[in-house]
């Protein structure tokens, strides 16, 4: 097991799982999870990264697990979470830049942290969600146009009203997490399980999950226990800051991620293709992150580093070694 530490990053304290050398030449690699996960989603990466000579630090994002959980919606704006990562880097490796790796919500978090703080981070990797540049409008406008206005369900619209998704998820956190993970994994039979009318609940129409070889009973036990303790308000508040995030990022309009970058997606992950908006996510990324190296893994769903840990570790460590 990694060492678990609470680290003061400025506004909040983050619970961090750390493995690898405390000092020496090994770079700090900060691992940022998505929704609905925790540091635990990087359980297969911590040891291999440490063995490769890096100091790996997987965090609970604010609102999750053992990290602080401020109540206000605005406490989960991208600007605040980017500040957490800068504060963590300064606490653990103040003398030289670090490396960021993120998955799902963690991917846009690390892409934009690298964009806005290049002096602190000299390389960045994202999984599942490609970087499309500084947005030209809030994402709420995008899904209102393509889903809500047409009477279609979109999960991020469903997450907007405080308390609604929380009430559904907290009835049975284990069932909610398992169904969500199964429904967009590489293990589920083909089918658009989120194609339903506006007004549906999140779980409506999702298939009964079959056993997933990459998600054990012990893994589900861990996620269930974490969300029973922490609840879902903080994690869901991240989805309620699209307008604030858009306004903050306009200061970097027209700028690119100039650092070395890595993207890993899956052929069966709707997020990799931005829900059908793009056919080539790597080409899209090259417009805003010209030094990106991209890999799309066959038959992999949304949970990239958990579904295919060996392949992800090989790609990640090879990229890190070449920096």
C-alpha positions, 0 to 999 in steps of 0.5 A, a space after each residue: 500500500 502507498 503512504 497516505 498523507 494529508 497535505 495542505 495545498 492552500 485553501 484545502 487539505 488533500 489526501 494523497 497516496 504517495 509511492 516512490 523516492 522522497 528525494 533524488 532525481 525522480 520527477 514528481 508525477 501527480 495523478 488526478 482522478 475523475 468521477 465517480 472515483 478517488 485516488 484508488 483509480 490509480 492503484 495499478 499505476 503507483 507501484 510501477 511508476 515508483 519502480 521506474 524511479 518516479 515519485 507517484 502521488 495520486 490525490 483525492 480531488 477536493 470533495 472526494 474521499 479523505 480530502 476536504 469537502 467545502 460546501 459551496 458550488 463555487 468552491 469546485 470551480 476549475 480555477 480553485 482545483 488548478 490552485 490545489 495542484 499548484 499548491 501540491 506541487 509546491 509542497 512536494 517538489 518546490 525546486 523544479 517542475 512536476 508532471 501531471 496525469 489525469 483521467 476523466 474530469 482529471 484530464 481537463 483539470 490537468 490539461 488546463 493546469 498545464 496550460 495556465 501554469 507552464 512554469 510548474 509543470 513540464 509535461 502532461 498526460 490525459 486519459 479518456 478526454 482530449 484537450 480541445 483548447 480554450 472553449 469558445 462558449 460554456 459547455 452548458 450551451 453546447 449540451 443545451 443545444 445538442 441535447 436539452 433543446 431537442 428533448 434528449 437526456 444528457 447526464 451533465 444536464 441532469 447533474 446541474 440542479 443541486 440535490 437531484 443526482 445526489 439523492 439518486 446516487 446516495 440511495 445505494 452508492 455501490 449500485 450507482 457506481 457499478 452501473 455507471 462504470 459498467 455502462 461506459 466500459 469496454 465490457 458492456 454489449 454495444 448499445 446507446 444506454 444514455 439515449 433517453 428523453 429529457 426528464 429521465 433519471 441517470 440510472 433509467 435504462 442502464 443495463 444490469 452490470 455483469 462481472 468486470 474482470 478489471 473491477 473486483 468485489 474488493 474494488 467496489 467495496 472500496 468505492 462504496 465505502 468512500 462515497 458512503 462517507 463523503 457523499 456526492 455533493 462535492 464531486 457533482 459540484 464540479 459539473 456546476 461550474 461550466 460558466 465560471 470555468 469558461 470565463 476564467 479560461 478566456 485569459 488564455 484564449 489563443 494559447 496552446 499547451 506547449 509542453 510534452 503531452 500524452 493522450 490515451 483513449 479507447 475505441 469504446 469510450 464516448 468521451 474520447 470522441 467527445 460524444 460523437 463530435 470528433 472522429 480523430 481526437 488526436 488530430 483535434 489535440 494537435 491543434 491545441 497541444 502540438 507536442 502530443 503523442 496519442 494512442 487509442 486502445 482497441 475495445 477499451 471503454 472509459 475507465 482507461 487505466 483500470 480496464 487496461 493497466 498493463 498497456 497504460 503503464 507501458 505507454 505512460 512509463 515509456 513516455 515519461 522515460 523519453 521526456 
